[in-house]
């Protein structure tokens, strides 16, 4: 058994959404569930990729459903400008390539993928008044 930190390190160091070519194996330390003693094993990039496959497929399904529900005008912009990946998951090796191959659209990983969601949320909160007026929300409609 390994901890969350070790799992995250594995994902970042040798994890891949697609075929993990040219990625070296990694030694990890954890606890042997049979003996309860500490143990070091070597895990391959293929094993990590296989463990991530269901999650990557779920991401692909969500991308496809979202694109199916996207209004035509916005879909045209996405076709021209591409899909932008943000957050920690965007850092998974080859995720951008897998999504691009499946959607036939350009896919870009945001420059500061880990920070941009928080920065965007902060900007949205700073400009909350703009969102309220566009959504038809007023201080009176809250009390209803």
DSSP file (Angstrom, degrees, kcal/mol; ACC not computed):
  #  RESIDUE AA STRUCTURE BP1 BP2  ACC     N-H-->O    O-->H-N    N-H-->O    O-->H-N    TCO  KAPPA ALPHA  PHI   PSI    X-CA   Y-CA   Z-CA
    1    1 A X              0   0    0      0, 0.0    30,-2.6     0, 0.0     2,-0.3   0.000 360.0 360.0 360.0 140.3    0.0    0.0    0.0
    2    2 A X        -     0   0    0     28,-0.2    28,-0.1     1,-0.0     2,-0.1  -0.846 360.0-114.1-121.6 161.3    1.3    3.5   -0.8
    3    3 A X     >  -     0   0    0     -2,-0.3     4,-2.2     1,-0.1     5,-0.2  -0.323  32.8-100.9 -87.5 173.1    0.2    6.9    0.4
    4    4 A X  H  > S+     0   0    0      1,-0.2     4,-2.6     2,-0.2     5,-0.2   0.880 120.6  54.4 -61.7 -40.1   -1.4    9.7   -1.5
    5    5 A X  H  > S+     0   0    0      1,-0.2     4,-2.2     2,-0.2    -1,-0.2   0.911 109.9  46.7 -62.8 -42.4    1.9   11.6   -1.9
    6    6 A X  H  > S+     0   0    0      2,-0.2     4,-2.6     1,-0.2    -1,-0.2   0.902 111.9  51.2 -65.8 -41.2    3.6    8.6   -3.4
    7    7 A X  H  X S+     0   0    0     -4,-2.2     4,-2.4     2,-0.2    -2,-0.2   0.907 110.5  48.7 -62.4 -41.7    0.7    8.0   -5.8
    8    8 A X  H  X S+     0   0    0     -4,-2.6     4,-2.4     2,-0.2     5,-0.2   0.904 110.7  50.6 -64.7 -41.4    0.8   11.7   -6.9
    9    9 A X  H  X S+     0   0    0     -4,-2.2     4,-3.0     2,-0.2     5,-0.3   0.917 110.1  50.4 -61.9 -43.6    4.5   11.4   -7.5
   10   10 A X  H  X>S+     0   0    0     -4,-2.6     4,-2.6     2,-0.2     5,-1.0   0.936 110.5  49.6 -57.8 -47.8    4.0    8.2   -9.6
   11   11 A X  H  X5S+     0   0    0     -4,-2.4     4,-0.9     1,-0.2    82,-0.4   0.920 117.1  40.3 -59.2 -45.8    1.3   10.0  -11.7
   12   12 A X  H  <5S+     0   0    0     -4,-2.4    -1,-0.2     2,-0.1    -2,-0.2   0.877 120.7  41.9 -73.5 -37.3    3.5   13.0  -12.3
   13   13 A X  H  <5S+     0   0    0     -4,-3.0    -2,-0.2    -5,-0.2    -3,-0.2   0.926 138.5   0.1 -79.8 -45.8    6.8   11.2  -12.9
   14   14 A X  H  <5S+     0   0    0     -4,-2.6    35,-0.2    -5,-0.3    -3,-0.2   0.369  96.5 117.3-129.2   4.4    5.8    8.1  -15.0
   15   15 A X     << +     0   0    0     -5,-1.0    78,-0.5    -4,-0.9     2,-0.3  -0.416  36.5 178.7 -74.0 151.7    2.0    8.4  -15.5
   16   16 A X  B     -a   93   0A   0     29,-0.2    78,-0.2    76,-0.1    36,-0.2  -0.977  33.2-148.8-154.3 139.5    0.7    8.8  -19.0
   17   17 A X  S    S+     0   0    0     76,-3.3    77,-0.2    -2,-0.3     2,-0.1   0.801  92.0  27.6 -76.3 -29.8   -2.8    9.2  -20.6
   18   18 A X  S    S-     0   0    0     75,-0.5     2,-0.4     1,-0.2    -2,-0.1  -0.173 122.3 -33.0-109.7-155.0   -1.6    7.4  -23.7
   19   19 A X        -     0   0    0      1,-0.1     2,-1.8    -2,-0.1    -1,-0.2  -0.523  59.8-134.2 -67.5 123.3    1.1    4.9  -24.5
   20   20 A X    >   +     0   0    0     -2,-0.4     3,-0.7    -4,-0.2     2,-0.4  -0.533  34.6 176.9 -84.0  79.7    4.0    5.6  -22.1
   21   21 A X  T 3   +     0   0    0     -2,-1.8     3,-0.1     1,-0.2    -3,-0.0  -0.664  62.7   4.3 -87.2 136.0    6.9    5.5  -24.6
   22   22 A X  T 3  S+     0   0    0     -2,-0.4     2,-0.5     1,-0.2    -1,-0.2   0.653  91.1 134.2  72.1  16.7   10.4    6.2  -23.3
   23   23 A X    <   -     0   0    0     -3,-0.7    22,-0.4    -9,-0.1    -1,-0.2  -0.867  50.4-131.9-102.1 129.7    9.4    6.5  -19.7
   24   24 A X        -     0   0    0     -2,-0.5    -1,-0.0     1,-0.1     2,-0.0  -0.340  23.0-103.0 -77.3 158.5   11.6    4.7  -17.1
   25   25 A X        -     0   0    0     19,-0.1     2,-0.4    -2,-0.1    19,-0.2  -0.238  35.5-139.6 -70.1 167.9   10.3    2.5  -14.4
   26   26 A X  E     -B   43   0B   0     17,-2.5    17,-3.0   -12,-0.0     2,-0.4  -0.998   4.3-134.4-138.3 136.6   10.2    3.9  -10.8
   27   27 A X  E     -B   42   0B   0     -2,-0.4     2,-0.3    15,-0.2    15,-0.2  -0.746  29.9-175.4 -85.8 133.4   11.1    2.4   -7.4
   28   28 A X  E     -B   41   0B   0     13,-3.0    13,-2.4    -2,-0.4     2,-0.4  -0.940  17.3-139.5-129.9 153.9    8.5    3.1   -4.8
   29   29 A X  E     +B   40   0B   0     -2,-0.3     2,-0.2    11,-0.2    11,-0.2  -0.913  38.7 129.0-113.4 139.2    8.3    2.4   -1.1
   30   30 A X  E     -B   39   0B   0      9,-2.6     9,-2.7    -2,-0.4     2,-0.5  -0.802  56.3 -68.0-158.9-159.6    5.1    1.3    0.7
   31   31 A X  E     -B   38   0B   0    -30,-2.6     2,-0.5     7,-0.2     7,-0.2  -0.942  38.1-126.6-114.4 129.8    3.8   -1.3    3.0
   32   32 A X     >  -     0   0    0      5,-3.1     4,-3.1    -2,-0.5     5,-0.2  -0.613  16.6-151.3 -70.3 118.9    3.4   -4.9    2.0
   33   33 A X  T  4 S+     0   0    0     -2,-0.5    -1,-0.2     1,-0.2    -2,-0.0   0.728  91.7  52.6 -69.7 -20.7   -0.2   -5.8    2.8
   34   34 A X  T  4 S+     0   0    0      1,-0.1    -1,-0.2     3,-0.1    -2,-0.0   0.902 126.1  19.6 -79.2 -42.6    0.6   -9.4    3.5
   35   35 A X  T  4 S-     0   0    0      2,-0.2    -2,-0.2     0, 0.0     3,-0.1   0.680  91.5-132.3-101.3 -20.9    3.3   -8.9    6.0
   36   36 A X     <  +     0   0    0     -4,-3.1     2,-0.2     1,-0.3    -3,-0.1   0.489  66.5 125.2  79.4   2.4    2.7   -5.3    7.1
   37   37 A X  S    S-     0   0    0     -5,-0.2    -5,-3.1     1,-0.1    -1,-0.3  -0.596  71.3 -93.0 -94.8 155.3    6.3   -4.6    6.7
   38   38 A X  E     -B   31   0B   0     -7,-0.2     2,-0.3    -2,-0.2    -7,-0.2  -0.344  49.8-179.0 -62.3 146.6    7.9   -1.8    4.5
   39   39 A X  E     -B   30   0B   0     -9,-2.7    -9,-2.6    -3,-0.1     2,-0.5  -0.997  23.6-144.0-150.5 146.9    8.7   -2.9    1.0
   40   40 A X  E     +B   29   0B   0     -2,-0.3     2,-0.3   -11,-0.2   -11,-0.2  -0.953  25.6 173.2-112.1 131.2   10.3   -1.4   -2.1
   41   41 A X  E     -B   28   0B   0    -13,-2.4   -13,-3.0    -2,-0.5     2,-0.5  -0.918  30.8-121.6-131.3 161.1    9.0   -2.4   -5.5
   42   42 A X  E     -B   27   0B   0     -2,-0.3     2,-0.4   -15,-0.2   -15,-0.2  -0.902  27.3-166.0-101.7 127.8    9.6   -1.3   -9.1
   43   43 A X  E     -B   26   0B   0    -17,-3.0   -17,-2.5    -2,-0.5     2,-0.2  -0.925  12.0-135.1-115.9 140.7    6.5   -0.1  -11.0
   44   44 A X     >  -     0   0    0     -2,-0.4     4,-1.8   -19,-0.2     5,-0.2  -0.541  19.3-120.3 -93.6 158.1    6.4    0.3  -14.7
   45   45 A X  H  > S+     0   0    0    -22,-0.4     4,-2.6     1,-0.2   -29,-0.2   0.832 115.3  58.6 -62.3 -32.3    5.0    3.2  -16.7
   46   46 A X  H  > S+     0   0    0      2,-0.2     4,-2.4     1,-0.2    -1,-0.2   0.888 104.0  50.7 -65.1 -39.0    2.7    0.7  -18.4
   47   47 A X  H  > S+     0   0    0      2,-0.2     4,-2.0     1,-0.2    -2,-0.2   0.907 112.6  45.8 -65.3 -41.5    1.2   -0.3  -15.0
   48   48 A X  H  X S+     0   0    0     -4,-1.8     4,-1.6     2,-0.2    -2,-0.2   0.920 112.4  50.8 -67.5 -43.2    0.6    3.3  -14.0
   49   49 A X  H  X S+     0   0    0     -4,-2.6     4,-0.8     1,-0.2    -2,-0.2   0.900 110.3  50.1 -60.2 -41.5   -0.9    4.1  -17.4
   50   50 A X  H >< S+     0   0    0     -4,-2.4     3,-0.7     1,-0.2     4,-0.5   0.894 108.8  51.7 -63.6 -40.8   -3.2    1.0  -17.0
   51   51 A X  H 3< S+     0   0    0     -4,-2.0     4,-0.3     1,-0.2     3,-0.2   0.800 112.5  46.8 -66.2 -28.8   -4.3    2.2  -13.6
   52   52 A X  H 3X S+     0   0    0     -4,-1.6     4,-2.6   -36,-0.2     5,-0.2   0.567  86.8  93.4 -87.3 -10.6   -5.2    5.6  -15.0
   53   53 A X  H <X S+     0   0    0     -4,-0.8     4,-2.6    -3,-0.7     5,-0.2   0.876  83.7  48.3 -56.2 -46.6   -7.1    4.3  -18.0
   54   54 A X  H  > S+     0   0    0     -4,-0.5     4,-2.1    -3,-0.2    -1,-0.2   0.901 113.5  48.1 -62.4 -40.4  -10.6    4.4  -16.5
   55   55 A X  H  > S+     0   0    0     -4,-0.3     4,-2.2     2,-0.2    -2,-0.2   0.915 111.6  49.4 -65.9 -43.1  -10.1    7.9  -15.2
   56   56 A X  H  X S+     0   0    0     -4,-2.6     4,-2.5     1,-0.2    -2,-0.2   0.905 110.5  51.2 -62.6 -41.1   -8.8    9.1  -18.6
   57   57 A X  H  X S+     0   0    0     -4,-2.6     4,-2.4    -5,-0.2    -1,-0.2   0.886 108.7  51.5 -63.7 -38.2  -11.8    7.5  -20.3
   58   58 A X  H  X S+     0   0    0     -4,-2.1     4,-2.3     2,-0.2    -2,-0.2   0.899 109.5  49.9 -64.2 -40.5  -14.1    9.3  -17.8
   59   59 A X  H  X S+     0   0    0     -4,-2.2     4,-2.4     2,-0.2    -2,-0.2   0.927 110.7  49.9 -62.3 -44.7  -12.4   12.6  -18.7
   60   60 A X  H  X S+     0   0    0     -4,-2.5     4,-2.5     1,-0.2    -2,-0.2   0.910 109.8  50.8 -61.5 -42.3  -12.8   11.8  -22.4
   61   61 A X  H  X S+     0   0    0     -4,-2.4     4,-2.5     1,-0.2    -1,-0.2   0.915 110.6  49.0 -61.1 -42.9  -16.5   11.0  -21.9
   62   62 A X  H  X S+     0   0    0     -4,-2.3     4,-2.3     2,-0.2    -2,-0.2   0.891 110.6  50.6 -65.1 -39.4  -17.0   14.3  -20.0
   63   63 A X  H  X S+     0   0    0     -4,-2.4     4,-2.5     2,-0.2    -2,-0.2   0.933 112.2  47.2 -62.8 -45.8  -15.3   16.3  -22.8
   64   64 A X  H  X S+     0   0    0     -4,-2.5     4,-2.2     2,-0.2    -2,-0.2   0.916 112.4  48.4 -63.9 -44.0  -17.4   14.7  -25.5
   65   65 A X  H  X S+     0   0    0     -4,-2.5     4,-1.6     2,-0.2    -1,-0.2   0.917 112.3  50.0 -62.5 -42.8  -20.7   15.2  -23.6
   66   66 A X  H  X S+     0   0    0     -4,-2.3     4,-0.6     1,-0.2    -2,-0.2   0.920 111.0  48.3 -62.2 -44.2  -19.7   18.9  -23.0
   67   67 A X  H >< S+     0   0    0     -4,-2.5     3,-0.7     1,-0.2    -1,-0.2   0.865 108.3  54.9 -65.7 -35.3  -18.9   19.4  -26.6
   68   68 A X  H 3< S+     0   0    0     -4,-2.2    -1,-0.2     1,-0.2    -2,-0.2   0.839 112.0  44.0 -64.7 -32.4  -22.2   17.8  -27.7
   69   69 A X  H 3< S+     0   0    0     -4,-1.6    -1,-0.2    -3,-0.2     2,-0.2   0.484  89.5 112.2 -90.5  -3.9  -24.1   20.3  -25.4
   70   70 A X  S << S-     0   0    0     -3,-0.7     5,-0.0    -4,-0.6    -3,-0.0  -0.511  76.2-110.4 -75.3 133.3  -22.0   23.3  -26.5
   71   71 A X     >  -     0   0    0     -2,-0.2     4,-2.5     1,-0.1     3,-0.4  -0.290  30.6-112.9 -58.7 147.9  -23.9   25.9  -28.6
   72   72 A X  H  > S+     0   0    0      1,-0.2     4,-2.1     2,-0.2     5,-0.2   0.837 114.2  54.0 -54.5 -38.9  -22.8   26.0  -32.3
   73   73 A X  H  > S+     0   0    0      1,-0.2     4,-1.5     2,-0.2    -1,-0.2   0.920 112.7  42.9 -64.4 -42.8  -21.2   29.5  -32.0
   74   74 A X  H  > S+     0   0    0     -3,-0.4     4,-2.4     2,-0.2    -2,-0.2   0.881 110.6  56.2 -69.7 -38.5  -19.1   28.5  -29.1
   75   75 A X  H  X S+     0   0    0     -4,-2.5     4,-2.4     1,-0.2    -2,-0.2   0.884 105.0  53.1 -60.5 -38.1  -18.2   25.1  -30.7
   76   76 A X  H  X S+     0   0    0     -4,-2.1     4,-1.9    -5,-0.2    -1,-0.2   0.911 109.0  48.9 -64.1 -41.6  -16.9   27.1  -33.7
   77   77 A X  H  X S+     0   0    0     -4,-1.5     4,-3.3     2,-0.2     5,-0.4   0.904 110.8  50.4 -63.1 -41.0  -14.6   29.1  -31.4
   78   78 A X  H  X S+     0   0    0     -4,-2.4     4,-2.5     1,-0.2    28,-0.2   0.897 108.1  52.9 -64.7 -39.8  -13.4   26.0  -29.7
   79   79 A X  H  < S+     0   0    0     -4,-2.4    27,-0.4    -5,-0.2    -1,-0.2   0.899 116.8  39.5 -60.5 -39.9  -12.6   24.4  -33.1
   80   80 A X  H  < S+     0   0    0     -4,-1.9    -2,-0.2    -5,-0.1    -1,-0.2   0.921 129.8  26.3 -75.8 -45.9  -10.6   27.5  -34.1
   81   81 A X  H  < S-     0   0    0     -4,-3.3    -3,-0.2     1,-0.2    -2,-0.2   0.744 104.0-132.4 -95.6 -26.0   -8.8   28.2  -30.8
   82   82 A X     <  -     0   0    0     -4,-2.5     2,-0.4    -5,-0.4    25,-0.2  -0.247  27.5 -60.6 100.6 171.0   -8.8   24.8  -29.2
   83   83 A X  E     -c  107   0C   0     23,-2.7    25,-3.3    -4,-0.1     2,-0.5  -0.789  45.8-146.4 -92.9 134.6   -9.6   23.3  -25.8
   84   84 A X  E     -c  108   0C   0     -2,-0.4     2,-0.4    23,-0.2    25,-0.2  -0.919   7.7-150.4-107.7 123.5   -7.6   24.6  -22.8
   85   85 A X  E     +c  109   0C   0     23,-3.1    25,-2.7    -2,-0.5     2,-0.3  -0.769  20.6 175.7 -92.9 134.3   -6.8   22.1  -20.1
   86   86 A X        +     0   0    0     -2,-0.4     4,-0.3    23,-0.2     3,-0.2  -0.838  33.7  41.7-130.7 169.0   -6.4   23.5  -16.5
   87   87 A X  S >  S-     0   0    0     26,-2.7     3,-1.0    -2,-0.3     4,-0.4  -0.109 100.5 -56.8  84.2 176.0   -5.8   22.1  -13.1
   88   88 A X  G >  S+     0   0    0      1,-0.3     3,-1.6    26,-0.2     4,-0.2   0.833 129.6  62.7 -63.4 -34.8   -3.5   19.3  -11.9
   89   89 A X  G >  S+     0   0    0      1,-0.3     3,-1.7    -3,-0.2    -1,-0.3   0.784  90.4  68.5 -62.3 -26.2   -5.0   16.7  -14.2
   90   90 A X  G <  S+     0   0    0     -3,-1.0    -1,-0.3    -4,-0.3     6,-0.2   0.732  90.1  64.5 -64.1 -21.1   -3.8   18.8  -17.2
   91   91 A X  G <  S+     0   0    0     -3,-1.6     2,-0.3    -4,-0.4    -1,-0.3   0.519  71.3 117.7 -82.5  -4.7   -0.3   17.9  -16.2
   92   92 A X  S X  S-     0   0    0     -3,-1.7     3,-2.0    -4,-0.2     4,-0.4  -0.499  79.6-104.1 -65.6 123.9   -0.8   14.2  -16.9
   93   93 A X  B 3  S+a   16   0A   0    -78,-0.5   -76,-3.3   -82,-0.4   -75,-0.5  -0.205  97.6   2.4 -52.9 131.8    1.6   13.3  -19.7
   94   94 A X  T 3> S+     0   0    0    -78,-0.2     4,-2.5   -77,-0.2    -1,-0.3   0.426  89.8 120.4  71.3   3.7   -0.1   12.9  -23.1
   95   95 A X  H <> S+     0   0    0     -3,-2.0     4,-2.5     1,-0.2     5,-0.2   0.921  76.4  51.6 -61.6 -41.2   -3.6   13.9  -21.9
   96   96 A X  H  > S+     0   0    0     -4,-0.4     4,-2.3    -6,-0.2    -1,-0.2   0.900 110.8  48.0 -60.8 -40.7   -3.6   16.8  -24.3
   97   97 A X  H  > S+     0   0    0      2,-0.2     4,-2.6     1,-0.2    -2,-0.2   0.908 110.9  50.4 -66.7 -42.2   -2.7   14.4  -27.2
   98   98 A X  H  X S+     0   0    0     -4,-2.5     4,-2.1     2,-0.2    -2,-0.2   0.933 113.6  45.0 -62.0 -46.6   -5.3   11.8  -26.3
   99   99 A X  H  X S+     0   0    0     -4,-2.5     4,-2.6     1,-0.2     6,-0.3   0.909 113.2  50.9 -65.0 -41.3   -8.1   14.5  -26.1
  100  100 A X  H  X>S+     0   0    0     -4,-2.3     4,-2.0    -5,-0.2     5,-0.6   0.910 111.0  48.1 -62.6 -42.7   -6.9   16.1  -29.4
  101  101 A X  H  <5S+     0   0    0     -4,-2.6    -1,-0.2     1,-0.2    -2,-0.2   0.898 115.4  45.0 -64.2 -40.4   -6.9   12.7  -31.2
  102  102 A X  H  <5S+     0   0    0     -4,-2.1    -2,-0.2    -5,-0.2    -1,-0.2   0.871 124.1  32.4 -72.1 -38.0  -10.4   11.8  -29.9
  103  103 A X  H  <5S-     0   0    0     -4,-2.6    -2,-0.2     2,-0.2    -1,-0.2   0.618  95.0-132.7 -96.1 -14.3  -12.0   15.2  -30.6
  104  104 A X  T  <5S+     0   0    0     -4,-2.0     2,-0.3    -5,-0.3    -3,-0.2   0.836  70.3 116.7  60.6  33.5  -10.0   16.2  -33.7
  105  105 A X  S   <S-     0   0    0     -5,-0.6    -1,-0.3    -6,-0.3    -2,-0.2  -0.906  75.5 -96.7-126.6 155.0   -9.4   19.6  -32.1
  106  106 A X        -     0   0    0    -27,-0.4   -23,-2.7    -2,-0.3     2,-0.4  -0.485  38.6-160.9 -68.6 143.5   -6.4   21.4  -30.9
  107  107 A X  E     -c   83   0C   0    -25,-0.2     2,-0.4    -2,-0.1   -23,-0.2  -0.996   6.2-170.2-131.0 130.8   -5.7   21.0  -27.2
  108  108 A X  E     -c   84   0C   0    -25,-3.3   -23,-3.1    -2,-0.4     2,-0.5  -0.952  19.0-136.7-122.5 137.0   -3.5   23.4  -25.1
  109  109 A X  E     -c   85   0C   0     -2,-0.4   -23,-0.2   -25,-0.2   -25,-0.1  -0.838  37.1-111.0 -90.3 126.8   -2.3   22.9  -21.6
  110  110 A X    >   -     0   0    0    -25,-2.7     3,-1.1    -2,-0.5     4,-0.1  -0.189  21.9-119.2 -57.2 147.4   -2.6   26.3  -19.7
  111  111 A X  T 3  S+     0   0    0      1,-0.3     2,-0.4     2,-0.1     3,-0.1   0.908 112.1  24.6 -57.4 -47.3    0.7   27.9  -18.8
  112  112 A X  T >> S+     0   0    0      1,-0.2     4,-2.4     2,-0.1     3,-1.1  -0.576  78.6 167.7-115.3  65.9    0.0   27.8  -15.1
  113  113 A X  H <> S+     0   0    0     -3,-1.1   -26,-2.7    -2,-0.4     4,-0.5   0.813  73.0  50.4 -54.7 -37.5   -2.4   24.9  -15.0
  114  114 A X  H 34 S+     0   0    0      1,-0.2     4,-0.3   -28,-0.2    -1,-0.3   0.825 120.1  34.3 -71.5 -30.3   -2.2   24.4  -11.3
  115  115 A X  H <> S+     0   0    0     -3,-1.1     4,-2.5     1,-0.1     3,-0.3   0.712  96.0  80.6 -97.4 -23.0   -2.9   28.1  -10.5
  116  116 A X  H  X S+     0   0    0     -4,-2.4     4,-2.6     1,-0.2     5,-0.2   0.786  89.1  54.5 -66.8 -28.7   -5.3   29.3  -13.2
  117  117 A X  H  X S+     0   0    0     -4,-0.5     4,-2.3     2,-0.2    -1,-0.2   0.941 113.0  43.4 -66.7 -45.1   -8.5   27.8  -11.7
  118  118 A X  H  > S+     0   0    0     -4,-0.3     4,-2.3    -3,-0.3    -2,-0.2   0.909 115.3  49.1 -65.3 -42.1   -7.9   29.7   -8.5
  119  119 A X  H  X S+     0   0    0     -4,-2.5     4,-2.3     2,-0.2    -2,-0.2   0.924 112.2  48.5 -63.6 -44.3   -6.8   32.9  -10.3
  120  120 A X  H  X S+     0   0    0     -4,-2.6     4,-2.4    -5,-0.2    -2,-0.2   0.889 110.5  50.6 -63.2 -40.1   -9.9   32.7  -12.5
  121  121 A X  H  X S+     0   0    0     -4,-2.3     4,-2.4     2,-0.2    -1,-0.2   0.914 109.8  51.0 -63.6 -42.1  -12.2   32.1   -9.5
  122  122 A X  H  X S+     0   0    0     -4,-2.3     4,-2.1     2,-0.2    -2,-0.2   0.914 111.1  47.7 -61.2 -43.5  -10.7   35.1   -7.8
  123  123 A X  H  X S+     0   0    0     -4,-2.3     4,-1.4     2,-0.2    -1,-0.2   0.892 110.2  52.5 -65.1 -39.0  -11.2   37.3  -10.9
  124  124 A X  H  < S+     0   0    0     -4,-2.4     7,-0.2     1,-0.2    -2,-0.2   0.912 110.0  48.5 -63.2 -41.2  -14.8   36.1  -11.1
  125  125 A X  H >< S+     0   0    0     -4,-2.4     3,-1.2     1,-0.2    -1,-0.2   0.875 108.1  54.3 -66.3 -36.8  -15.4   37.0   -7.5
  126  126 A X  H 3< S+     0   0    0     -4,-2.1    -1,-0.2     1,-0.3     3,-0.2   0.809 118.0  36.8 -64.2 -28.5  -13.9   40.4   -8.1
  127  127 A X  T >X S+     0   0    0     -4,-1.4     3,-1.6    -3,-0.2     4,-1.1  -0.057  75.0 130.0-114.1  30.9  -16.3   41.0  -10.9
  128  128 A X  H <>  +     0   0    0     -3,-1.2     4,-2.4     1,-0.3     3,-0.2   0.825  66.4  65.6 -55.8 -34.1  -19.3   39.2   -9.4
  129  129 A X  H 3> S+     0   0    0      1,-0.2     4,-1.8    -3,-0.2    -1,-0.3   0.832  98.4  53.8 -59.3 -32.6  -21.5   42.2  -10.2
  130  130 A X  H <> S+     0   0    0     -3,-1.6     4,-1.5     2,-0.2    -1,-0.2   0.882 109.6  46.9 -69.6 -38.2  -21.0   41.6  -13.9
  131  131 A X  H  X S+     0   0    0     -4,-1.1     4,-1.9    -7,-0.2     6,-0.2   0.886 110.2  53.3 -70.9 -38.6  -22.2   38.0  -13.6
  132  132 A X  H  X>S+     0   0    0     -4,-2.4     5,-2.6     1,-0.2     4,-0.5   0.918 109.5  47.5 -62.9 -43.6  -25.2   39.0  -11.6
  133  133 A X  H  <5S+     0   0    0     -4,-1.8     3,-0.4     1,-0.2    -1,-0.2   0.860 112.9  48.4 -69.3 -34.0  -26.4   41.5  -14.1
  134  134 A X  H  <5S+     0   0    0     -4,-1.5    -1,-0.2     1,-0.2    -2,-0.2   0.819 112.7  47.9 -73.9 -30.3  -26.0   39.1  -17.0
  135  135 A X  H  <5S-     0   0    0     -4,-1.9    -1,-0.2    -5,-0.1    -2,-0.2   0.469 114.3-115.0 -89.0  -1.2  -27.8   36.3  -15.2
  136  136 A X  T  <5 +     0   0    0     -4,-0.5     2,-0.5    -3,-0.4    -3,-0.2   0.723  65.7 147.8  76.3  20.2  -30.7   38.6  -14.3
  137  137 A X      < +     0   0    0     -5,-2.6     2,-0.3    -6,-0.2    -1,-0.3  -0.776  18.4 171.6 -92.0 128.6  -29.9   38.2  -10.6
  138  138 A X     >  -     0   0    0     -2,-0.5     4,-1.1    -3,-0.1     3,-0.1  -0.816  49.1-103.5-126.4 171.2  -30.6   41.2   -8.4
  139  139 A X  H  > S+     0   0    0     -2,-0.3     4,-0.7     1,-0.2     3,-0.1   0.824 122.4  53.3 -65.4 -28.4  -30.5   41.8   -4.7
  140  140 A X  H >4 S+     0   0    0      1,-0.2     3,-0.6     2,-0.2     4,-0.4   0.860 102.5  56.6 -73.5 -34.7  -34.4   41.6   -4.7
  141  141 A X  H >4 S+     0   0    0      1,-0.2     3,-0.6     2,-0.2    -1,-0.2   0.750  98.3  62.9 -71.6 -20.3  -34.5   38.2   -6.6
  142  142 A X  H 3< S+     0   0    0     -4,-1.1    -1,-0.2     1,-0.2    -2,-0.2   0.868  99.1  54.0 -67.5 -35.8  -32.3   36.6   -3.9
  143  143 A X  T <<        0   0    0     -4,-0.7    -1,-0.2    -3,-0.6    -2,-0.2   0.586 360.0 360.0 -79.7  -8.2  -35.0   37.2   -1.2
  144  144 A X    <         0   0    0     -3,-0.6    -1,-0.2    -4,-0.4    -2,-0.1   0.477 360.0 360.0 -71.8 360.0  -37.8   35.5   -3.1
